[in-house]
Amino acid sequence: MNPSSSPRALFVGTTYAGWKTRQMNLETHVAADGRLDARFARISGWCEGGVIERLPLPGPLRGRLRALAEARSFASFPRPDITWTSCSELALPFMWAQAGPWRRPLIMETDWTLEQQEAFAPLYFGREPRTGARMKLAAAQERLFFRHVTLFAPWSNWAADGLRRVGVDDGRIHVLHPGLNLDAWTAPPREAPVGRPLRLLFVGGDFARKGGPMLVALLAGQFRGRAELDIVTRDDVVPAPGVRVHRAEVNSPALKALYASADLFVLPTLAEAFGLATVEAMASGLPCIVANVGGAPDIVHDGVTGWLIEPNALALADGLERAIAQADRLPAMGARGRKRAEERFDGSRNDRLLVDLMLECVARRERTKTPVPEVAA
């Protein structure tokens, strides 16, 4: 399709944590699809050496101000034909650009709702969940933004249930799992780890929240000599006998090599909306032991492609014992995981579906020749 005749689409997404991987994959897939005249705006929350970063203010406040500055593309003119975003809080101050004749379809992709976010607040943000007036204000802001959203694209059925609980009707909800470029992730042939230590892989930027310490403790105790562990994290973790620590960038050859050389992926996370690292593991043909939190049941088929466990040390130890006892089954479980990744997490296919939905929204607006009406959440 000639880009000059394609609908103009603005993609405004955060690059925090797992959203960095999502944003990179989305940009690649939309560009390859070619049906949209797409412009991408990344919200990083930081510009090294920038004016905002030099202000004598607390770091979190400077980060917030930088993110708001980066989000100004929401109010860009001429207006795009459709906007996609993953950052509702940053979009809200610019919703005046959605008023009257400026209004255009808006797609919101999300991995959780405010209610679900606050339930995880102690582990994600190191604070108690908001209550009282603060929670009422945040909920009112969420409802206000939701009024402008044409279509919600939650990552999981867990997130979709959260949307339903705040009154979003099913007609505005389309669960779209974030996917990978599966051609770039291969599942090498694997031998059953029989008669040798099990090689485990942990990938998680927030080491403590994702259960890393209890995994390391088990490797130093009950599983010493029976398993070894490769850790990929941005946090400072001290290597120990049988425990190796790596730095590896998103989608990098080094990261893919670690997936390829492991026997089992383990993520006993205490709080997680959706684990993209688990999807990467399955694409690499690895069976997984993952905590049953957030959208994990959409990823791991319990007992078939791995095991879903409760997020505690006892359940983790039991899961590892099962994996060792059934070591001969692990390659077959990993192969089924790869098949599940191909069925659910093919990023190119899933993002084509997203583009389909965006084109449908644009066409509907063109047919009516009127702005998309607001719908109360």
Number of C-alpha atoms within 10 A of each C-alpha: 10 9 12 9 10 15 18 19 23 23 21 26 26 22 17 14 11 17 17 17 19 20 22 16 19 25 16 14 21 18 13 12 15 15 20 24 19 19 15 15 17 18 21 17 21 17 13 8 8 10 10 18 19 11 11 8 11 9 13 10 14 19 18 16 17 20 20 18 14 20 25 15 19 25 17 12 9 8 19 21 24 23 22 23 20 23 17 18 13 23 19 17 15 16 15 13 16 18 11 12 11 15 21 25 22 24 23 22 22 22 24 23 21 16 18 16 17 19 14 20 16 14 17 16 11 9 11 12 15 15 11 7 9 11 15 12 13 16 16 12 15 18 16 15 19 24 14 24 24 22 22 23 23 25 22 25 19 22 22 23 17 19 25 15 12 16 13 21 13 13 9 16 18 18 16 21 23 27 26 28 18 18 10 11 20 16 18 13 10 17 13 15 19 12 8 11 17 22 17 25 25 27 28 23 16 16 19 14 17 26 23 22 15 19 22 20 13 17 22 17 9 12 19 15 14 15 19 20 25 21 24 21 19 16 13 8 17 8 14 12 11 18 18 15 18 16 14 17 14 14 16 9 13 14 17 19 11 20 29 20 16 23 25 28 27 29 26 28 24 20 21 21 21 24 21 22 18 24 25 26 29 33 31 27 34 34 32 33 25 27 27 21 20 21 21 23 18 14 25 25 17 16 12 16 26 26 22 24 22 16 20 15 17 12 15 25 18 12 21 21 15 12 21 19 11 13 18 14 16 25 21 18 22 28 22 21 28 27 16 20 24 17 10 18 26 19 24 22 18 19 24 18 13 20 19 13 16 24 19 12 21 20 14 15 18 13 9 9 9 13 17 22 15 12 13 14 18
